[in-house]
Structures are given as C-alpha cells and as structure tokens.
C-alpha cells in the first residue's frame, strides 16, 4: 500500500467499536451485497475489525495487508474459518484474473490509491464484481485519520476508479468520510 501504513503500536485502536460511527457493519454489508458463494478481499484488513463482519456472509475472504504483524494480531484474536490472511500490496495482488467477486476497503484507500493499484484491482475482479470503498475525506475536518493532505475527495476516488475501467454505482461525501461503490 502507499506511502505509509498504520502504526502497529496503535493497532488496538483498530478494534474500537466507535469506528462504526463512520461505517456500520450493516451499511458495509448493504453496499457489498455478500452471499455464501462469493470470494471477497478486504484491502488493508489490519486486525480484521471489518473482516469479521463480512466473513460469516461469504464463502472465502482474503484479509489483505502489507504488515505481517497485523495478521499476527488478527490471528491472536482468532480467524473465522472463511478467512485467509494474505501479505500483499494492492498493486501486486497474488490472485488470478477474475478471482474475486468483490473487494472492500475501510479507511485504507489513501494508502493504496493510484493507477497501478486500481488496474490490479480491476484485473483480479470478475466482470460484474464490485468494490466498496470508505475512506477519510479530503473535505473532512481532519480530527481523525491521516493528515488532510494524504486524503482524497469522493470525486477524486470516483474519477480514479472510472479511469481504471470501473463504473461508479454510488458516490457520497460525508462529514469526515466518503463512500464509493464501483463495479466492473
């Protein structure tokens, strides 16, 4: 992922249920539309906070993170049976062409945003597959999340996905975050 990663010494913050104020499990599931036949990837899974919400609803879920230490912490918590950890950058995912039915990213788009990563995501997603992205917005106040100069607006994210061949199904700006749902 991009120019920085989440500080492993602060990983306990990734398990704070107050994160749901920015994206509830119900909203993520509604946007993702999972089913038991799906293979899905959580891009920047960290300690598996949102991975755990999606895992019971899909056949296989790849928890993708660049930090092995995050996977170690997730393993200590206990991995759901449907979850497989993968150490990889979004720009070089170890999946076959069209291997994923969907992917999601919660508060990590700013870490991997770029043409190379989005092209790679388009490669591994099957036709008709969808990507749900929620991240800190460049238009937010900046009280939480990365510095404002490391963030993107919903318009920037939507345009980048379109440039990579995706269709934008939903794009919303919020108080501190944005939601962008795209499909191939």
Biotite code that builds the C-alpha atoms (Angstrom):
import biotite.structure as struc

atoms = struc.array([
    struc.Atom([0.000, 0.000, 0.000], chain_id="A", res_id=1, res_name="UNK", atom_name="CA", element="C"),
    struc.Atom([1.010, 3.598, -0.367], chain_id="A", res_id=2, res_name="UNK", atom_name="CA", element="C"),
    struc.Atom([3.418, 5.882, 1.340], chain_id="A", res_id=3, res_name="UNK", atom_name="CA", element="C"),
    struc.Atom([2.661, 4.853, 4.916], chain_id="A", res_id=4, res_name="UNK", atom_name="CA", element="C"),
    struc.Atom([0.981, 2.158, 6.931], chain_id="A", res_id=5, res_name="UNK", atom_name="CA", element="C"),
    struc.Atom([-0.963, 2.177, 10.166], chain_id="A", res_id=6, res_name="UNK", atom_name="CA", element="C"),
    struc.Atom([1.291, 2.250, 13.225], chain_id="A", res_id=7, res_name="UNK", atom_name="CA", element="C"),
    struc.Atom([1.330, -1.273, 14.699], chain_id="A", res_id=8, res_name="UNK", atom_name="CA", element="C"),
    struc.Atom([1.777, 0.233, 18.163], chain_id="A", res_id=9, res_name="UNK", atom_name="CA", element="C"),
    struc.Atom([-1.691, 1.762, 17.787], chain_id="A", res_id=10, res_name="UNK", atom_name="CA", element="C"),
    struc.Atom([-3.338, -1.414, 16.427], chain_id="A", res_id=11, res_name="UNK", atom_name="CA", element="C"),
    struc.Atom([-5.642, -1.642, 19.448], chain_id="A", res_id=12, res_name="UNK", atom_name="CA", element="C"),
    struc.Atom([-7.434, 1.453, 18.084], chain_id="A", res_id=13, res_name="UNK", atom_name="CA", element="C"),
    struc.Atom([-8.479, -0.661, 15.082], chain_id="A", res_id=14, res_name="UNK", atom_name="CA", element="C"),
    struc.Atom([-10.654, -2.733, 17.419], chain_id="A", res_id=15, res_name="UNK", atom_name="CA", element="C"),
    struc.Atom([-12.543, 0.278, 18.829], chain_id="A", res_id=16, res_name="UNK", atom_name="CA", element="C"),
    struc.Atom([-16.278, -0.138, 18.183], chain_id="A", res_id=17, res_name="UNK", atom_name="CA", element="C"),
    struc.Atom([-16.612, 3.644, 17.819], chain_id="A", res_id=18, res_name="UNK", atom_name="CA", element="C"),
    struc.Atom([-15.301, 3.075, 14.268], chain_id="A", res_id=19, res_name="UNK", atom_name="CA", element="C"),
    struc.Atom([-18.876, 2.100, 13.394], chain_id="A", res_id=20, res_name="UNK", atom_name="CA", element="C"),
    struc.Atom([-19.872, 5.780, 13.573], chain_id="A", res_id=21, res_name="UNK", atom_name="CA", element="C"),
    struc.Atom([-18.077, 6.196, 10.217], chain_id="A", res_id=22, res_name="UNK", atom_name="CA", element="C"),
    struc.Atom([-19.281, 2.919, 8.689], chain_id="A", res_id=23, res_name="UNK", atom_name="CA", element="C"),
    struc.Atom([-21.610, 0.469, 10.359], chain_id="A", res_id=24, res_name="UNK", atom_name="CA", element="C"),
    struc.Atom([-21.393, -3.243, 9.676], chain_id="A", res_id=25, res_name="UNK", atom_name="CA", element="C"),
    struc.Atom([-24.922, -3.080, 8.270], chain_id="A", res_id=26, res_name="UNK", atom_name="CA", element="C"),
    struc.Atom([-24.030, -0.336, 5.808], chain_id="A", res_id=27, res_name="UNK", atom_name="CA", element="C"),
    struc.Atom([-20.919, -2.189, 4.657], chain_id="A", res_id=28, res_name="UNK", atom_name="CA", element="C"),
    struc.Atom([-22.900, -5.376, 4.123], chain_id="A", res_id=29, res_name="UNK", atom_name="CA", element="C"),
    struc.Atom([-25.658, -3.495, 2.302], chain_id="A", res_id=30, res_name="UNK", atom_name="CA", element="C"),
    struc.Atom([-23.161, -1.898, -0.099], chain_id="A", res_id=31, res_name="UNK", atom_name="CA", element="C"),
    struc.Atom([-21.141, -5.102, -0.593], chain_id="A", res_id=32, res_name="UNK", atom_name="CA", element="C"),
    struc.Atom([-24.165, -7.414, -1.045], chain_id="A", res_id=33, res_name="UNK", atom_name="CA", element="C"),
    struc.Atom([-22.355, -10.568, 0.071], chain_id="A", res_id=34, res_name="UNK", atom_name="CA", element="C"),
    struc.Atom([-23.589, -14.114, -0.404], chain_id="A", res_id=35, res_name="UNK", atom_name="CA", element="C"),
    struc.Atom([-22.188, -17.518, 0.636], chain_id="A", res_id=36, res_name="UNK", atom_name="CA", element="C"),
    struc.Atom([-20.832, -18.226, -2.864], chain_id="A", res_id=37, res_name="UNK", atom_name="CA", element="C"),
    struc.Atom([-18.622, -15.130, -3.002], chain_id="A", res_id=38, res_name="UNK", atom_name="CA", element="C"),
    struc.Atom([-14.872, -14.754, -2.774], chain_id="A", res_id=39, res_name="UNK", atom_name="CA", element="C"),
    struc.Atom([-14.038, -11.329, -1.357], chain_id="A", res_id=40, res_name="UNK", atom_name="CA", element="C"),
    struc.Atom([-10.913, -9.380, -0.350], chain_id="A", res_id=41, res_name="UNK", atom_name="CA", element="C"),
    struc.Atom([-10.580, -6.866, 2.483], chain_id="A", res_id=42, res_name="UNK", atom_name="CA", element="C"),
    struc.Atom([-7.894, -4.458, 1.272], chain_id="A", res_id=43, res_name="UNK", atom_name="CA", element="C"),
    struc.Atom([-5.925, -3.207, 4.260], chain_id="A", res_id=44, res_name="UNK", atom_name="CA", element="C"),
    struc.Atom([-7.581, -5.564, 6.715], chain_id="A", res_id=45, res_name="UNK", atom_name="CA", element="C"),
    struc.Atom([-5.469, -4.657, 9.727], chain_id="A", res_id=46, res_name="UNK", atom_name="CA", element="C"),
    struc.Atom([-6.615, -6.618, 12.768], chain_id="A", res_id=47, res_name="UNK", atom_name="CA", element="C"),
    struc.Atom([-9.752, -7.826, 10.993], chain_id="A", res_id=48, res_name="UNK", atom_name="CA", element="C"),
    struc.Atom([-12.326, -5.474, 12.526], chain_id="A", res_id=49, res_name="UNK", atom_name="CA", element="C"),
    struc.Atom([-14.498, -5.220, 9.392], chain_id="A", res_id=50, res_name="UNK", atom_name="CA", element="C"),
    struc.Atom([-13.261, -8.564, 8.041], chain_id="A", res_id=51, res_name="UNK", atom_name="CA", element="C"),
    struc.Atom([-15.047, -10.255, 10.919], chain_id="A", res_id=52, res_name="UNK", atom_name="CA", element="C"),
    struc.Atom([-18.314, -8.518, 9.966], chain_id="A", res_id=53, res_name="UNK", atom_name="CA", element="C"),
    struc.Atom([-18.184, -9.776, 6.380], chain_id="A", res_id=54, res_name="UNK", atom_name="CA", element="C"),
    struc.Atom([-16.711, -13.267, 6.944], chain_id="A", res_id=55, res_name="UNK", atom_name="CA", element="C"),
    struc.Atom([-19.948, -15.011, 8.035], chain_id="A", res_id=56, res_name="UNK", atom_name="CA", element="C"),
    struc.Atom([-21.670, -13.888, 4.826], chain_id="A", res_id=57, res_name="UNK", atom_name="CA", element="C"),
    struc.Atom([-19.189, -15.089, 2.172], chain_id="A", res_id=58, res_name="UNK", atom_name="CA", element="C"),
    struc.Atom([-17.594, -18.338, 1.102], chain_id="A", res_id=59, res_name="UNK", atom_name="CA", element="C"),
    struc.Atom([-13.998, -17.130, 1.242], chain_id="A", res_id=60, res_name="UNK", atom_name="CA", element="C"),
    struc.Atom([-12.500, -13.842, 2.423], chain_id="A", res_id=61, res_name="UNK", atom_name="CA", element="C"),
    struc.Atom([-8.903, -12.772, 1.892], chain_id="A", res_id=62, res_name="UNK", atom_name="CA", element="C"),
    struc.Atom([-7.656, -10.413, 4.602], chain_id="A", res_id=63, res_name="UNK", atom_name="CA", element="C"),
    struc.Atom([-5.021, -8.451, 2.660], chain_id="A", res_id=64, res_name="UNK", atom_name="CA", element="C"),
    struc.Atom([-2.496, -6.295, 4.490], chain_id="A", res_id=65, res_name="UNK", atom_name="CA", element="C"),
    struc.Atom([1.128, -5.292, 3.899], chain_id="A", res_id=66, res_name="UNK", atom_name="CA", element="C"),
    struc.Atom([2.021, -5.786, 7.556], chain_id="A", res_id=67, res_name="UNK", atom_name="CA", element="C"),
    struc.Atom([2.506, -9.365, 8.714], chain_id="A", res_id=68, res_name="UNK", atom_name="CA", element="C"),
    struc.Atom([2.324, -8.024, 12.281], chain_id="A", res_id=69, res_name="UNK", atom_name="CA", element="C"),
    struc.Atom([-1.323, -7.020, 11.693], chain_id="A", res_id=70, res_name="UNK", atom_name="CA", element="C"),
    struc.Atom([-2.086, -10.585, 10.638], chain_id="A", res_id=71, res_name="UNK", atom_name="CA", element="C"),
    struc.Atom([-0.310, -11.839, 13.759], chain_id="A", res_id=72, res_name="UNK", atom_name="CA", element="C"),
    struc.Atom([-2.599, -9.693, 15.916], chain_id="A", res_id=73, res_name="UNK", atom_name="CA", element="C"),
    struc.Atom([-5.622, -10.853, 13.936], chain_id="A", res_id=74, res_name="UNK", atom_name="CA", element="C"),
    struc.Atom([-4.566, -14.470, 14.441], chain_id="A", res_id=75, res_name="UNK", atom_name="CA", element="C"),
    struc.Atom([-4.328, -13.940, 18.196], chain_id="A", res_id=76, res_name="UNK", atom_name="CA", element="C"),
    struc.Atom([-7.915, -12.711, 18.131], chain_id="A", res_id=77, res_name="UNK", atom_name="CA", element="C"),
    struc.Atom([-8.989, -15.798, 16.195], chain_id="A", res_id=78, res_name="UNK", atom_name="CA", element="C"),
    struc.Atom([-9.602, -16.023, 12.464], chain_id="A", res_id=79, res_name="UNK", atom_name="CA", element="C"),
    struc.Atom([-13.039, -17.012, 11.206], chain_id="A", res_id=80, res_name="UNK", atom_name="CA", element="C"),
    struc.Atom([-12.986, -20.250, 9.205], chain_id="A", res_id=81, res_name="UNK", atom_name="CA", element="C"),
    struc.Atom([-13.669, -18.455, 5.905], chain_id="A", res_id=82, res_name="UNK", atom_name="CA", element="C"),
    struc.Atom([-10.746, -16.010, 6.304], chain_id="A", res_id=83, res_name="UNK", atom_name="CA", element="C"),
    struc.Atom([-7.278, -16.422, 4.805], chain_id="A", res_id=84, res_name="UNK", atom_name="CA", element="C"),
    struc.Atom([-4.598, -13.811, 5.509], chain_id="A", res_id=85, res_name="UNK", atom_name="CA", element="C"),
    struc.Atom([-2.505, -12.527, 2.617], chain_id="A", res_id=86, res_name="UNK", atom_name="CA", element="C"),
    struc.Atom([0.523, -10.258, 2.906], chain_id="A", res_id=87, res_name="UNK", atom_name="CA", element="C"),
    struc.Atom([0.468, -8.129, -0.240], chain_id="A", res_id=88, res_name="UNK", atom_name="CA", element="C"),
    struc.Atom([0.295, -4.636, -1.635], chain_id="A", res_id=89, res_name="UNK", atom_name="CA", element="C"),
    struc.Atom([-2.852, -3.807, -3.615], chain_id="A", res_id=90, res_name="UNK", atom_name="CA", element="C"),
    struc.Atom([-0.601, -3.021, -6.599], chain_id="A", res_id=91, res_name="UNK", atom_name="CA", element="C"),
    struc.Atom([0.534, -6.674, -6.710], chain_id="A", res_id=92, res_name="UNK", atom_name="CA", element="C"),
    struc.Atom([-2.240, -8.963, -5.524], chain_id="A", res_id=93, res_name="UNK", atom_name="CA", element="C"),
    struc.Atom([-1.442, -12.702, -5.663], chain_id="A", res_id=94, res_name="UNK", atom_name="CA", element="C"),
    struc.Atom([-4.787, -13.682, -7.218], chain_id="A", res_id=95, res_name="UNK", atom_name="CA", element="C"),
    struc.Atom([-5.694, -14.997, -10.657], chain_id="A", res_id=96, res_name="UNK", atom_name="CA", element="C"),
    struc.Atom([-7.521, -12.815, -13.160], chain_id="A", res_id=97, res_name="UNK", atom_name="CA", element="C"),
    struc.Atom([-11.197, -12.567, -12.174], chain_id="A", res_id=98, res_name="UNK", atom_name="CA", element="C"),
    struc.Atom([-10.650, -14.456, -8.906], chain_id="A", res_id=99, res_name="UNK", atom_name="CA", element="C"),
    struc.Atom([-12.658, -12.053, -6.726], chain_id="A", res_id=100, res_name="UNK", atom_name="CA", element="C"),
    struc.Atom([-16.381, -11.398, -6.722], chain_id="A", res_id=101, res_name="UNK", atom_name="CA", element="C"),
    struc.Atom([-15.900, -8.268, -4.626], chain_id="A", res_id=102, res_name="UNK", atom_name="CA", element="C"),
    struc.Atom([-13.463, -6.274, -2.529], chain_id="A", res_id=103, res_name="UNK", atom_name="CA", element="C"),
    struc.Atom([-13.779, -3.640, 0.127], chain_id="A", res_id=104, res_name="UNK", atom_name="CA", element="C"),
    struc.Atom([-11.545, -1.111, 1.766], chain_id="A", res_id=105, res_name="UNK", atom_name="CA", element="C"),
    struc.Atom([-12.332, 0.667, 5.007], chain_id="A", res_id=106, res_name="UNK", atom_name="CA", element="C"),
    struc.Atom([-10.217, 3.721, 5.797], chain_id="A", res_id=107, res_name="UNK", atom_name="CA", element="C"),
    struc.Atom([-7.288, 2.472, 3.682], chain_id="A", res_id=108, res_name="UNK", atom_name="CA", element="C"),
    struc.Atom([-7.886, 3.813, 0.152], chain_id="A", res_id=109, res_name="UNK", atom_name="CA", element="C"),
    struc.Atom([-5.452, 6.685, 0.822], chain_id="A", res_id=110, res_name="UNK", atom_name="CA", element="C"),
    struc.Atom([-2.737, 4.058, 1.430], chain_id="A", res_id=111, res_name="UNK", atom_name="CA", element="C"),
    struc.Atom([-3.040, 2.391, -1.974], chain_id="A", res_id=112, res_name="UNK", atom_name="CA", element="C"),
    struc.Atom([-4.748, 4.940, -4.239], chain_id="A", res_id=113, res_name="UNK", atom_name="CA", element="C"),
    struc.Atom([-3.121, 5.098, -7.628], chain_id="A", res_id=114, res_name="UNK", atom_name="CA", element="C"),
    struc.Atom([-3.492, 3.883, -11.190], chain_id="A", res_id=115, res_name="UNK", atom_name="CA", element="C"),
    struc.Atom([-1.320, 0.787, -10.684], chain_id="A", res_id=116, res_name="UNK", atom_name="CA", element="C"),
    struc.Atom([-3.327, -0.453, -7.683], chain_id="A", res_id=117, res_name="UNK", atom_name="CA", element="C"),
    struc.Atom([-6.700, 0.213, -9.297], chain_id="A", res_id=118, res_name="UNK", atom_name="CA", element="C"),
    struc.Atom([-5.613, -1.553, -12.517], chain_id="A", res_id=119, res_name="UNK", atom_name="CA", element="C"),
    struc.Atom([-4.536, -4.527, -10.412], chain_id="A", res_id=120, res_name="UNK", atom_name="CA", element="C"),
    struc.Atom([-7.865, -4.495, -8.618], chain_id="A", res_id=121, res_name="UNK", atom_name="CA", element="C"),
    struc.Atom([-9.672, -4.469, -11.989], chain_id="A", res_id=122, res_name="UNK", atom_name="CA", element="C"),
    struc.Atom([-7.560, -7.459, -13.069], chain_id="A", res_id=123, res_name="UNK", atom_name="CA", element="C"),
    struc.Atom([-8.452, -9.648, -10.093], chain_id="A", res_id=124, res_name="UNK", atom_name="CA", element="C"),
    struc.Atom([-12.149, -8.709, -10.005], chain_id="A", res_id=125, res_name="UNK", atom_name="CA", element="C"),
    struc.Atom([-14.551, -10.718, -12.147], chain_id="A", res_id=126, res_name="UNK", atom_name="CA", element="C"),
    struc.Atom([-16.802, -8.896, -14.637], chain_id="A", res_id=127, res_name="UNK", atom_name="CA", element="C"),
    struc.Atom([-19.771, -7.540, -12.708], chain_id="A", res_id=128, res_name="UNK", atom_name="CA", element="C"),
    struc.Atom([-17.791, -7.583, -9.457], chain_id="A", res_id=129, res_name="UNK", atom_name="CA", element="C"),
    struc.Atom([-17.961, -4.646, -7.078], chain_id="A", res_id=130, res_name="UNK", atom_name="CA", element="C"),
    struc.Atom([-15.652, -2.658, -4.847], chain_id="A", res_id=131, res_name="UNK", atom_name="CA", element="C"),
    struc.Atom([-16.843, -0.781, -1.764], chain_id="A", res_id=132, res_name="UNK", atom_name="CA", element="C"),
    struc.Atom([-14.541, 1.957, -0.515], chain_id="A", res_id=133, res_name="UNK", atom_name="CA", element="C"),
    struc.Atom([-14.985, 4.093, 2.581], chain_id="A", res_id=134, res_name="UNK", atom_name="CA", element="C"),
    struc.Atom([-12.143, 6.410, 3.494], chain_id="A", res_id=135, res_name="UNK", atom_name="CA", element="C"),
    struc.Atom([-11.273, 9.647, 5.214], chain_id="A", res_id=136, res_name="UNK", atom_name="CA", element="C"),
    struc.Atom([-12.324, 12.546, 3.008], chain_id="A", res_id=137, res_name="UNK", atom_name="CA", element="C"),
    struc.Atom([-10.108, 15.423, 1.914], chain_id="A", res_id=138, res_name="UNK", atom_name="CA", element="C"),
    struc.Atom([-13.051, 17.676, 2.697], chain_id="A", res_id=139, res_name="UNK", atom_name="CA", element="C"),
    struc.Atom([-13.364, 16.414, 6.285], chain_id="A", res_id=140, res_name="UNK", atom_name="CA", element="C"),
    struc.Atom([-12.250, 18.398, 9.305], chain_id="A", res_id=141, res_name="UNK", atom_name="CA", element="C"),
    struc.Atom([-9.289, 16.093, 9.847], chain_id="A", res_id=142, res_name="UNK", atom_name="CA", element="C"),
    struc.Atom([-9.842, 15.398, 13.541], chain_id="A", res_id=143, res_name="UNK", atom_name="CA", element="C"),
    struc.Atom([-9.339, 11.664, 12.944], chain_id="A", res_id=144, res_name="UNK", atom_name="CA", element="C"),
    struc.Atom([-7.488, 9.665, 10.326], chain_id="A", res_id=145, res_name="UNK", atom_name="CA", element="C"),
    struc.Atom([-4.473, 10.655, 8.269], chain_id="A", res_id=146, res_name="UNK", atom_name="CA", element="C"),
    struc.Atom([-3.401, 14.243, 7.602], chain_id="A", res_id=147, res_name="UNK", atom_name="CA", element="C"),
    struc.Atom([-5.748, 16.027, 5.189], chain_id="A", res_id=148, res_name="UNK", atom_name="CA", element="C"),
    struc.Atom([-3.061, 16.293, 2.517], chain_id="A", res_id=149, res_name="UNK", atom_name="CA", element="C"),
    struc.Atom([-2.940, 12.464, 2.330], chain_id="A", res_id=150, res_name="UNK", atom_name="CA", element="C"),
    struc.Atom([-6.693, 12.141, 1.716], chain_id="A", res_id=151, res_name="UNK", atom_name="CA", element="C"),
    struc.Atom([-8.847, 12.089, -1.396], chain_id="A", res_id=152, res_name="UNK", atom_name="CA", element="C"),
    struc.Atom([-12.269, 13.525, -2.115], chain_id="A", res_id=153, res_name="UNK", atom_name="CA", element="C"),
    struc.Atom([-15.086, 11.280, -3.261], chain_id="A", res_id=154, res_name="UNK", atom_name="CA", element="C"),
    struc.Atom([-14.833, 12.895, -6.694], chain_id="A", res_id=155, res_name="UNK", atom_name="CA", element="C"),
    struc.Atom([-11.131, 12.112, -6.952], chain_id="A", res_id=156, res_name="UNK", atom_name="CA", element="C"),
    struc.Atom([-11.727, 8.494, -5.932], chain_id="A", res_id=157, res_name="UNK", atom_name="CA", element="C"),
    struc.Atom([-14.667, 8.072, -8.320], chain_id="A", res_id=158, res_name="UNK", atom_name="CA", element="C"),
    struc.Atom([-12.649, 9.534, -11.213], chain_id="A", res_id=159, res_name="UNK", atom_name="CA", element="C"),
    struc.Atom([-9.691, 7.272, -10.458], chain_id="A", res_id=160, res_name="UNK", atom_name="CA", element="C"),
    struc.Atom([-11.927, 4.189, -10.449], chain_id="A", res_id=161, res_name="UNK", atom_name="CA", element="C"),
    struc.Atom([-13.538, 5.289, -13.732], chain_id="A", res_id=162, res_name="UNK", atom_name="CA", element="C"),
    struc.Atom([-10.095, 5.773, -15.285], chain_id="A", res_id=163, res_name="UNK", atom_name="CA", element="C"),
    struc.Atom([-9.318, 2.160, -14.297], chain_id="A", res_id=164, res_name="UNK", atom_name="CA", element="C"),
    struc.Atom([-12.417, 0.872, -16.109], chain_id="A", res_id=165, res_name="UNK", atom_name="CA", element="C"),
    struc.Atom([-14.936, 0.758, -13.271], chain_id="A", res_id=166, res_name="UNK", atom_name="CA", element="C"),
    struc.Atom([-18.472, 2.173, -13.310], chain_id="A", res_id=167, res_name="UNK", atom_name="CA", element="C"),
    struc.Atom([-19.450, 4.287, -10.324], chain_id="A", res_id=168, res_name="UNK", atom_name="CA", element="C"),
    struc.Atom([-22.666, 2.969, -8.789], chain_id="A", res_id=169, res_name="UNK", atom_name="CA", element="C"),
    struc.Atom([-22.703, 5.235, -5.734], chain_id="A", res_id=170, res_name="UNK", atom_name="CA", element="C"),
    struc.Atom([-20.513, 8.097, -4.534], chain_id="A", res_id=171, res_name="UNK", atom_name="CA", element="C"),
    struc.Atom([-21.294, 10.034, -1.373], chain_id="A", res_id=172, res_name="UNK", atom_name="CA", element="C"),
    struc.Atom([-19.428, 12.618, 0.627], chain_id="A", res_id=173, res_name="UNK", atom_name="CA", element="C"),
    struc.Atom([-19.973, 12.588, 4.385], chain_id="A", res_id=174, res_name="UNK", atom_name="CA", element="C"),
    struc.Atom([-18.876, 14.672, 7.337], chain_id="A", res_id=175, res_name="UNK", atom_name="CA", element="C"),
    struc.Atom([-15.444, 13.045, 7.715], chain_id="A", res_id=176, res_name="UNK", atom_name="CA", element="C"),
    struc.Atom([-15.508, 10.237, 5.157], chain_id="A", res_id=177, res_name="UNK", atom_name="CA", element="C"),
    struc.Atom([-16.707, 9.251, 1.713], chain_id="A", res_id=178, res_name="UNK", atom_name="CA", element="C"),
    struc.Atom([-18.362, 6.145, 0.323], chain_id="A", res_id=179, res_name="UNK", atom_name="CA", element="C"),
    struc.Atom([-17.704, 4.993, -3.217], chain_id="A", res_id=180, res_name="UNK", atom_name="CA", element="C"),
    struc.Atom([-19.222, 1.803, -4.670], chain_id="A", res_id=181, res_name="UNK", atom_name="CA", element="C"),
    struc.Atom([-17.994, 0.764, -8.103], chain_id="A", res_id=182, res_name="UNK", atom_name="CA", element="C"),
    struc.Atom([-18.383, -2.243, -10.375], chain_id="A", res_id=183, res_name="UNK", atom_name="CA", element="C"),
    struc.Atom([-16.741, -3.715, -13.459], chain_id="A", res_id=184, res_name="UNK", atom_name="CA", element="C"),
])
